[in-house]
Amino acid sequence: MTVEANFDGLVGPTHNYAGLSRGNKASINHGGSAANPKQAALQGLEKMRALSQLGFVQGILAPQERPDVNMLRRLGFAGSDARVIEDAARQMPAVLAACSSASSMWTANAATVSPSADTADGKVHFTPANLINKFHRSIEHDVTGRILQATFNHSEHFVHHPALPSTDYFGDEGAANHTRFCQDYGDQGVEFFVYGKEAFNPDALIPQKYPARQSLEASQSVVRLHQLNPNKVVYAQQNPDVIDQGVFHNDVIAVGNRNLLFCHEQAFLNQAAVYQSLQQAYGSTPFHIVEVPDGKVPVSDAVKSYLFNSQLLSLEDGRTLIVVPSECQKTPAVWSYLQEQVADSTSPIDEVRVFDLRQSMNNGGGPACLRLRVVLTEQEQLATNQNCLINDGSFNKLSDWVNKHYRDRLTEQDLADSALVNESRAALDELTEILNLGSVYPFQR
């Protein structure tokens, strides 16, 4: 009864396109456009409900309080909340935009999670990502930790670590650079950590145009914190050349599930050696690698369509489903390749399901960005906050909540509206009751 649950981030009320993420082409290209927070949240909820109805355990992680008025006060703005926002909008509009970002919706960056089958103490371990590379994300991890503790709130089953030190040397982007392979979810697995740089090695290869967000040293630290077996851990460096083409996380160029790695042929440095290490750690049972040639799907098409920012899911009958954004249908090379895979009886990918996630995609996050994978035994599922699990009833309740509280249009200029903070806080107050989270937000303390 051990399953891999997906906990998707609920899009927050301040979802907007401020173009904050250098290295993320979709984020930059849509900077300044008008966003639709209500549509964004409903699109995400629709994906959650659909997967729940297919039989998957589907959960939800609450959004963060935005705008982050406490952070603006730390930066010297003072007075009433309205005055703080007014002054920030006038003096530092880019900082106000960063403090208003709804980026916590992408819970693949929320934390790294190791299941109890892999850890020495037999508990599920969580380490929130410090996300130090981007200011708007670096302010998330404290509240992320509190939300995770309110969601997985039983000390007999769950261990919650603080984020790693907030320095670029230990830059940690969470599960977006982490994949777990196993035969069955309840078996001890191989945890695969992908990094962009060796922070303490000045001679190591690094990208030249865009930043490498994950350090090897951060990944190694998480391995120690989670008490993982070193023989069941594989490290791989992301190809610096593809980082410079817009592959800011590993989950933009590779995705895995159980005994399957689906990746581009240019995903890693020394790719053949990476495959060999994975096979050796995995053992003698079959391990499948589907490597997509650049001749069929160029890196540029992979980035544009988010082919690899997909979800690989194991259906009850043993077949593998891939969940992709609708942009894959609109990219001819990508859609042709997916159809080839489904038609090929020897391919481990059996079915494709398409979702419209355009509001998230325009800001640089696809299906895989929106979810944090958490492997749970039957007892651990029961110990999880049941209000945070999606079913038809909770879907309807949350949809009503979104329709009640969210705007259907938000621009970067609207962030100066001091009414937005009160709207957001009222929404989150109600949400904490719906999800039984307690006082996880700073304004509630």
C-alpha positions in Angstrom: 0.0 0.0 0.0 3.0 2.3 -0.3 2.3 5.0 -2.9 3.9 8.0 -4.4 1.6 10.9 -3.6 1.8 14.2 -5.4 1.3 17.4 -3.4 0.7 20.3 -5.8 1.1 23.9 -4.9 -2.1 25.9 -4.7 -1.5 29.1 -6.8 -1.7 32.2 -4.5 -3.9 35.2 -4.9 -1.0 37.4 -6.1 0.0 35.3 -9.1 1.5 37.8 -11.6 4.1 38.1 -14.4 6.9 40.3 -13.2 9.7 38.4 -15.1 11.7 37.7 -12.0 13.6 34.6 -12.9 16.7 35.1 -15.0 17.6 31.9 -16.8 13.9 30.9 -17.1 12.9 32.0 -20.6 9.1 31.7 -20.1 9.3 33.9 -17.0 11.4 36.6 -18.8 9.4 36.5 -22.0 6.1 37.0 -20.3 7.3 39.7 -17.9 4.9 42.7 -17.9 1.9 40.7 -19.1 -1.4 40.6 -17.3 -2.0 37.4 -15.3 -5.2 35.8 -14.2 -4.8 34.5 -10.6 -8.2 32.9 -10.5 -7.7 31.0 -13.7 -4.2 29.9 -12.6 -5.5 28.4 -9.4 -8.5 26.7 -11.0 -6.2 25.2 -13.7 -4.0 23.7 -11.0 -7.0 22.4 -9.1 -8.4 20.8 -12.2 -5.2 18.8 -12.7 -5.2 17.7 -9.1 -8.8 16.5 -9.3 -8.2 14.7 -12.6 -5.3 12.7 -11.1 -7.2 12.0 -7.9 -10.1 10.6 -10.0 -7.6 8.4 -11.8 -6.8 6.8 -8.4 -3.6 8.7 -7.5 -3.1 10.0 -4.0 -3.2 13.8 -4.6 -2.5 16.4 -2.0 -2.2 20.2 -1.8 0.3 22.6 -0.3 -0.9 26.0 0.7 0.4 29.2 -0.9 2.5 31.8 1.0 1.4 35.1 2.4 2.0 37.7 -0.3 2.9 40.5 -0.4 5.5 39.8 2.2 5.2 42.9 4.3 7.5 41.6 7.0 10.3 41.4 4.4 9.6 44.9 3.2 9.9 46.1 6.8 13.2 44.3 7.2 14.4 46.4 4.2 13.6 49.6 6.0 10.0 50.4 5.0 7.9 51.5 7.9 4.5 52.7 9.0 1.1 51.0 8.3 1.0 48.1 5.8 -0.6 50.4 3.3 2.3 52.9 3.7 4.9 50.2 3.5 3.5 49.0 0.1 3.0 52.5 -1.2 6.6 53.5 -0.4 8.0 50.2 -1.8 6.0 50.7 -5.0 7.4 54.2 -5.4 11.0 53.6 -4.3 11.7 49.9 -5.2 9.0 48.5 -7.5 11.1 45.5 -8.4 11.5 44.6 -4.8 7.8 44.9 -4.2 7.2 42.6 -7.2 9.6 40.1 -5.7 7.9 40.3 -2.3 4.5 39.7 -4.1 5.5 36.7 -6.2 3.3 33.6 -6.0 6.3 31.4 -6.9 5.7 29.0 -4.0 3.1 27.4 -6.3 6.0 25.5 -7.8 6.4 23.0 -5.0 9.0 20.9 -6.9 11.2 23.6 -5.3 9.6 23.4 -1.9 11.9 20.7 -0.5 13.8 17.5 -1.0 11.9 14.5 0.4 13.3 11.1 1.2 10.9 8.2 2.0 11.1 6.0 5.0 12.3 3.1 2.9 15.5 5.0 2.1 16.4 6.5 5.5 18.4 4.9 8.4 15.7 5.8 11.0 12.8 4.6 8.9 11.1 8.0 8.8 10.2 10.4 5.9 12.6 13.3 5.9 11.9 16.8 4.5 14.5 19.6 3.9 13.0 22.9 2.6 15.0 24.4 -0.2 16.8 27.6 0.5 16.4 28.8 -3.1 19.1 31.3 -2.5 19.7 32.1 -6.2 16.6 34.2 -6.6 15.5 36.8 -4.0 11.8 36.3 -4.5 12.2 32.6 -3.8 14.8 32.9 -1.0 12.2 34.3 1.3 10.0 31.2 1.1 11.7 28.5 3.1 10.7 29.5 6.6 7.0 29.4 5.9 7.5 26.4 3.6 8.9 24.5 6.5 5.8 25.5 8.7 3.4 24.4 5.9 5.2 21.1 5.5 5.1 20.5 9.3 1.3 21.3 9.3 0.7 18.9 6.4 3.0 16.1 7.7 2.5 16.6 11.3 3.3 13.4 13.1 6.8 13.1 14.7 6.6 9.3 14.8 6.6 9.3 10.9 8.1 12.6 9.7 11.3 14.5 10.3 11.6 18.1 9.3 15.0 19.7 8.9 15.7 23.5 8.5 16.8 24.8 5.2 20.6 24.7 4.4 22.6 27.8 5.1 21.5 30.8 2.9 24.6 31.1 0.9 25.3 30.4 -2.8 27.8 27.7 -1.7 24.9 25.6 -0.5 22.4 26.7 -3.1 19.5 24.2 -3.0 16.5 24.1 -5.3 14.8 21.1 -3.8 13.1 18.2 -5.7 13.5 20.0 -9.1 17.0 18.5 -9.1 16.2 15.2 -7.3 14.6 12.0 -8.6 14.1 8.6 -6.9 14.2 5.3 -8.7 12.8 2.0 -7.3 11.1 -1.2 -8.3 8.1 -0.7 -6.1 7.6 2.5 -4.1 8.0 0.7 -0.8 11.4 -0.7 -1.7 14.7 0.9 -0.9 15.4 3.2 -3.8 18.2 5.0 -5.6 18.1 8.8 -4.9 19.5 10.8 -7.9 20.8 14.2 -7.2 21.6 16.6 -10.1 23.7 19.7 -9.5 24.9 22.6 -11.6 28.2 23.4 -10.0 30.8 22.4 -7.4 30.8 25.5 -5.2 34.1 24.8 -3.4 35.9 23.8 -6.6 37.0 26.9 -8.6 38.2 24.7 -11.5 34.9 22.9 -12.1 32.9 23.5 -15.2 30.0 26.0 -14.8 27.6 27.6 -17.3 28.7 30.9 -18.8 25.4 32.7 -19.4 22.9 31.7 -16.7 23.5 30.7 -13.1 23.8 27.2 -11.9 21.4 27.1 -9.0 22.1 23.8 -7.3 25.5 23.0 -5.8 27.0 19.6 -5.3 27.7 20.5 -1.7 24.0 21.2 -1.0 23.0 17.8 -2.4 25.7 16.1 -0.3 24.4 17.8 2.8 20.8 16.7 2.2 22.1 13.1 1.8 23.7 13.3 5.2 20.7 15.0 6.8 18.3 12.3 5.4 20.6 9.5 6.6 20.7 7.9 3.1 22.8 4.9 2.2 25.8 6.2 0.1 25.6 3.1 -2.1 22.1 4.1 -3.1 22.9 7.7 -4.0 24.0 8.9 -7.4 25.2 12.4 -8.2 25.3 13.9 -11.7 26.3 17.3 -13.0 23.9 19.0 -15.3 25.3 19.9 -18.7 26.4 23.6 -18.4 25.6 24.1 -22.1 21.9 23.3 -21.6 21.7 25.5 -18.5 22.8 28.3 -20.8 19.9 27.3 -23.2 17.3 27.9 -20.5 17.4 24.5 -18.6 17.5 26.1 -15.2 16.6 22.9 -13.3 17.1 19.3 -14.1 13.3 18.8 -14.3 13.4 20.9 -17.5 15.6 18.2 -19.2 14.9 14.9 -17.4 12.2 13.2 -15.4 12.0 9.8 -13.7 9.7 7.3 -12.1 10.3 3.9 -10.6 12.7 2.1 -13.0 12.4 4.7 -15.8 14.6 7.7 -16.6 13.3 9.9 -19.5 15.8 12.5 -20.5 17.4 14.4 -23.3 20.7 13.2 -24.7 22.4 16.4 -23.6 21.0 16.4 -20.0 24.2 15.5 -18.1 27.9 15.8 -18.3 29.5 12.4 -19.0 26.1 11.0 -19.7 27.2 7.4 -20.3 29.0 7.3 -16.9 25.8 8.7 -15.2 23.8 5.8 -16.8 26.4 3.3 -15.6 26.3 4.7 -12.0 22.5 4.5 -11.9 22.4 1.0 -13.2 25.0 -0.1 -10.7 23.2 1.5 -7.8 19.9 0.2 -8.9 21.0 -3.4 -9.1 20.3 -6.4 -11.3 16.6 -5.7 -11.9 15.7 -4.0 -15.2 16.3 -0.2 -15.4 15.0 1.6 -18.4 16.4 4.8 -20.0 14.6 6.6 -22.8 17.0 9.1 -24.2 15.6 11.7 -26.6 17.9 12.6 -29.4 18.5 16.2 -30.2 17.8 15.4 -33.8 14.2 14.6 -32.9 13.6 17.1 -30.1 16.2 20.0 -30.0 16.9 21.5 -26.6 15.1 24.6 -27.6 11.9 22.7 -28.3 12.2 20.8 -25.0 12.5 24.2 -23.2 9.6 25.8 -25.1 7.2 22.8 -24.7 8.4 21.6 -21.2 8.4 18.0 -22.5 10.5 16.9 -19.6 8.7 19.0 -17.0 6.1 16.3 -17.1 4.8 13.8 -14.6 5.5 10.1 -15.1 2.9 8.2 -13.2 2.3 4.4 -12.7 -1.3 3.4 -13.5 -2.9 0.6 -11.5 -2.6 -1.8 -14.4 1.2 -1.3 -14.5 1.2 1.0 -17.5 3.0 4.4 -17.4 1.2 7.6 -18.0 3.0 10.9 -18.9 1.2 14.1 -18.0 2.3 17.0 -20.2 1.3 20.7 -20.7 -0.8 21.6 -23.8 2.3 23.4 -25.1 3.6 19.9 -26.1 0.8 19.6 -28.6 1.7 22.9 -30.1 5.3 22.0 -30.7 5.3 19.6 -33.7 8.6 17.8 -33.0 7.6 17.1 -29.4 4.1 16.0 -30.2 5.4 13.7 -33.0 7.9 12.2 -30.6 5.3 11.5 -27.9 3.0 9.9 -30.4 5.9 7.6 -31.5 6.5 6.5 -28.0 2.9 5.6 -27.3 2.6 3.7 -30.6 5.8 1.8 -29.9 5.0 -1.4 -28.0 8.6 -1.6 -26.7 8.4 1.9 -25.2 7.9 2.1 -21.4 5.6 5.2 -22.0 2.1 4.0 -22.7 -0.3 6.9 -22.5 -0.2 10.7 -22.8 -2.5 13.1 -21.0 -2.5 16.8 -21.7 -3.5 19.6 -19.3 -4.0 23.3 -19.9 -1.6 25.0 -17.4 -1.0 28.1 -19.4 -1.1 30.5 -16.5 1.7 28.6 -14.8 3.6 27.8 -18.0 3.7 31.5 -18.9 5.7 32.1 -15.7 8.0 29.1 -16.4 6.4 26.2 -14.5 4.9 23.0 -15.9 3.2 19.9 -14.4 6.4 18.8 -12.7 7.1 22.2 -11.2 3.7 22.2 -9.6 4.1 19.0 -7.6 6.2 17.7 -4.7 6.4 13.9 -4.7 6.1 12.2 -1.3 6.3 8.4 -1.0 4.0 7.3 1.9 3.2 4.0 3.5 -0.3 3.3 4.5 0.4 4.4 8.1 2.2 7.5 6.9 -0.8 8.4 4.7 -3.1 8.1 7.7 -0.7 10.3 9.7 -0.8 13.0 7.0 -3.2 16.0 7.5 -6.3 14.6 5.8 -7.6 18.0 5.0 -4.7 18.5 2.6 -5.8 15.6 0.4 -7.8 16.2 -2.8 -11.1 14.5 -3.4 -14.3 15.7 -5.1 -15.5 17.4 -1.9 -12.3 19.2 -1.2 -11.9 20.2 -4.8 -15.4 21.8 -4.7 -14.6 23.6 -1.5 -11.3 24.9 -2.7 -12.8 26.0 -6.1 -15.4 27.9 -4.3 -12.7 29.5 -2.1 -10.7 30.6 -5.2 -13.8 32.0 -6.9 -14.6 34.0 -3.8 -11.2 35.5 -3.1 -9.2 35.7 -6.3 -9.0 38.5 -8.9 -9.3 37.5 -12.5 -6.7 40.1 -13.7 -3.5 41.2 -12.1 -0.6 43.3 -13.5 2.7 44.3 -12.0 1.2 47.8 -11.5 -1.6 46.4 -9.5 0.9 45.2 -6.8 1.0 48.8 -5.5 -2.7 48.4 -4.5 -2.6 48.2 -0.7 -6.0 46.4 -0.7 -4.3 43.3 -2.2 -2.6 42.4 1.1 -5.9 42.5 3.0 -7.5 40.4 0.3 -4.7 37.9 0.4 -4.8 37.7 4.2 -8.5 37.2 4.4 -8.2 34.4 1.8 -5.4 32.7 3.7 -7.2 33.0 7.0 -10.1 31.0 5.5 -7.8 28.6 3.8 -6.0 27.7 7.1 -9.4 26.7 8.5 -10.3 24.6 5.4 -6.9 22.8 5.5 -6.6 22.8 9.3 -3.1 24.3 9.2 -3.1 26.3 12.4 -1.1 29.5 12.4 1.5 29.0 9.7 1.6 32.6 8.4 3.5 35.5 10.0 0.4 37.8 10.0 -1.5 35.2 12.1 1.0 35.3 14.9 
